[in-house]
Amino acid sequence: MSVRPIRLFGDPVLRTPASPVVDFDAELRRLVRDLTDTMVDAPGSGLAAPQLGVGLRVFTYHVDGEIGHLVNPELELSEQTQHGDEGCLSIPDMTFPCTRAEQVTARGFDQHGEPLTMLASDLLARCVQHETDHLDGVLFVDRLDADTRKAAMRAIRAASWAGEPGPVVKQSPHPMFGRGM
């Protein structure tokens, strides 16, 4: 089991769009395992690689007893919406009402590079959208209506964990081909 620290609101990695995965190798499988172990330990419904400080388009989910992951997701959202409380492991112990698509079709790959299509609704659809937002550098508080967002930001600033120093960022030993993380 490899549980890693989760980056908190304010850490710049959470606002940085993640890069697509190009190598489906042992390192990716280790990342998926770390994401899963950390998510289950937290516990949470989902966890995206940037929340562990890794700028790759990968997330895991644990909804209704089903654990899975998706690499390089692309989403098609339904026009119907759902409104409900949403939280985030990077904004601990807080939930706020957020509107999301009721259903989503997610296409991507598994950790071995095999194509994967997910049809999700309700909580799983909310989770898939939330985690994909993380991969785009978007947090769920960005999707709140103006009044709720103001209240959320007040609560975040007052949180006991706000302003804590972030973990030390390690540089990848892999070539970045001129792209920074």
Secondary structure, 3 states (H helix, E strand, C coil): CCCCCCCCCCCHHHHCCCECCCCCCHHHHHHHHHHHHHHHHCCCCEEEHHHHCCCECEEEEEECCEEEEEEEEEEEECCCEEEEEEEECCEEEEEEEEEEECEEEEEEECCCCCEEEEEEEHHHHHHHHHHHHHHCCCCHHHHCCHHHHHHHHHHHHHCCCCCCCCCCCCCCCCCCCCCCC
